[in-house]
């Protein structure tokens, strides 16, 4: 008894595949004899092998949930894109903080000037004390 996909494999050189775009990734499911492989493209590349019986059980359990999900009108959420956006926001905040630290405020300038004047007074007192000795 041959596998149902043996003829397909002989003709095409690979087992049946289903591919979909998911945000920035491409997810491919390949139906091989005895197992199913699921792999995704970069930026979060991964490959998972699932036994045939586990896939059948998974789909049987998932179909009722997918029917409810299909009726839902919530928008898609692209996780890699959200992670990238968080990264860009964090870099912008860090850049703004660096820029803020480069430009001293009026209060910090006043404090710096007071420190300078006090240090100069101390130096003058020491020099005067050294000269009197």
C-alpha positions in Angstrom: 0.0 0.0 0.0 1.5 3.3 -1.0 1.2 6.6 0.7 -1.5 9.0 -0.6 1.1 11.6 -1.4 3.6 9.2 -3.2 2.3 10.0 -6.6 2.4 13.8 -5.8 6.0 13.4 -4.6 7.0 11.6 -7.8 5.5 14.2 -10.0 6.6 17.4 -8.2 9.7 16.3 -6.2 8.2 17.5 -2.9 5.3 16.7 -0.7 2.2 18.9 -0.8 2.7 22.3 0.8 0.5 25.2 1.9 2.0 28.6 2.4 0.5 31.8 3.7 1.9 35.3 4.5 1.7 36.3 8.1 2.8 39.8 8.5 6.5 39.9 7.7 6.8 36.1 7.7 5.9 33.3 5.3 4.5 30.2 7.1 4.7 26.9 5.2 3.1 23.6 6.2 4.4 20.5 4.4 2.4 17.3 4.6 5.0 14.4 4.6 4.4 10.7 5.2 4.0 10.2 9.0 4.5 13.8 10.0 3.8 17.4 9.1 6.5 20.1 9.1 5.7 23.7 9.8 8.3 26.3 9.1 8.5 30.0 9.0 10.8 32.5 7.3 12.8 35.2 8.9 12.8 37.3 11.0 11.7 34.6 13.5 12.7 31.5 11.6 11.7 28.2 13.0 10.9 24.6 12.0 8.6 22.2 13.8 7.9 18.6 13.1 4.6 17.1 14.3 3.6 13.5 14.0 0.6 12.6 11.8 -1.6 11.5 14.7 -0.8 14.6 16.7 -1.7 16.9 13.7 -5.0 15.1 13.2 -5.9 15.4 16.9 -4.8 19.1 16.9 -7.0 19.9 13.9 -10.0 18.1 15.3 -9.7 20.1 18.5 -8.9 23.4 16.7 -11.7 23.4 14.1 -14.5 24.5 16.6 -12.2 27.3 17.9 -11.3 28.3 14.3 -15.0 28.5 13.4 -15.6 31.0 16.3 -12.5 32.9 15.4 -13.6 33.2 11.7 -16.8 34.9 12.8 -14.8 37.4 15.0 -14.3 40.8 13.5 -11.1 41.6 15.4 -8.1 42.8 13.4 -4.9 40.8 12.9 -2.0 41.5 15.2 1.4 41.2 13.7 3.8 40.3 16.6 7.1 40.8 14.8 5.9 44.2 13.5 4.8 45.2 17.1 8.2 44.1 18.5 10.0 46.1 15.8 7.8 49.2 16.6 8.6 48.8 20.3 12.3 48.7 19.4 12.0 51.9 17.3 10.1 53.6 20.1 12.8 52.6 22.6 15.6 53.9 20.4 13.7 57.2 19.9 13.4 57.6 23.7 17.1 56.8 24.2 18.0 59.3 21.5 15.8 62.0 23.1 17.3 61.3 26.5 20.9 61.6 25.1 20.0 64.8 23.4 18.5 66.1 26.7 21.6 65.3 28.6 23.7 67.1 26.0 21.8 70.3 26.4 22.1 71.5 30.0 19.1 73.3 31.5 19.2 76.7 33.0 19.1 75.2 36.5 22.0 72.9 35.8 24.0 75.8 34.4 23.3 77.8 37.6 24.4 74.9 39.8 27.5 74.4 37.8 28.4 78.1 38.1 27.9 78.0 41.9 30.1 75.0 42.2 32.8 76.7 40.1 32.6 79.9 42.3 32.8 78.0 45.5 35.8 76.0 44.3 37.5 79.2 43.2 36.9 80.7 46.6 38.4 77.7 48.3 41.4 77.8 46.1 41.9 81.5 46.8 41.6 80.9 50.6 44.2 78.1 50.4 46.6 80.2 48.3 46.2 83.1 50.8 46.8 80.7 53.7 49.9 79.3 52.0 51.2 82.8 51.3 50.8 83.9 55.0 52.9 81.0 56.3 
